[in-house]
């Protein structure tokens, strides 16, 4: 099985999926598009070959963005997940995991782990 991620037009703006987790699992993976998960976790697990193609963007950064994340209830910062309010103890972790028998990163591929960005909640 081979998974190829490609770009089919312009990026649709700021993703509003703070703290999300996306995992790609296949024998061979080619990341040739844009994969964004601000304040989130991206996982690429290839049994054989994993490649990040020239021009691809793989990012967990929120640099320069202001993103909604939860509500403030009294003194508690909470995030709703599946109808349940969960207390937020810390800012979500940012991470990109990449594993494969062979991992290659083309010269103009961007893997962005920068910090930055702002989270806000409403009352």
C-alpha positions, 0 to 999 in steps of 0.5 A, spaced: 500 500 500 502 506 498 499 513 500 501 519 496 499 526 499 498 531 494 496 539 493 490 540 489 489 547 489 491 553 494 490 552 502 484 553 505 486 558 510 487 557 517 486 550 520 481 551 526 483 544 529 488 546 535 491 540 538 489 535 533 492 528 532 493 526 525 497 519 523 498 516 516 500 509 516 502 505 510 508 501 507 510 507 503 508 514 504 510 520 500 508 527 503 507 532 497 502 537 499 500 541 505 499 537 512 497 542 518 495 541 525 497 547 529 499 545 536 498 538 534 501 532 533 502 529 526 505 522 525 508 519 519 509 511 519 512 508 513 514 500 513 519 501 508 519 508 505 517 515 507 519 521 503 517 529 504 517 532 497 520 538 494 515 544 496 511 540 501 509 543 508 508 539 514 507 543 520 504 544 527 506 551 528 501 556 529 506 562 528 502 569 527 495 566 528 490 567 533 486 560 534 480 559 538 481 553 544 475 552 549 472 556 554 473 559 561 468 557 566 470 561 573 477 560 574 477 553 569 480 553 562 476 548 558 475 544 552 469 541 549 470 534 546 464 530 544 460 533 548 464 533 554 468 539 557 475 537 559 479 541 563 486 544 560 492 544 564 497 546 559 498 548 552 497 542 547 504 539 545 506 540 538 510 534 535 511 531 528 513 523 528 516 520 522 519 513 521 520 508 516 525 504 513 528 509 509 526 517 511 528 522 505 527 530 506 527 533 499 531 540 499 525 545 499 521 540 503 518 544 509 517 541 516 515 546 521 516 545 528 516 553 530 512 555 536 508 561 536 501 563 535 496 565 540 490 561 543 484 564 546 477 562 550 471 565 551 466 566 557 
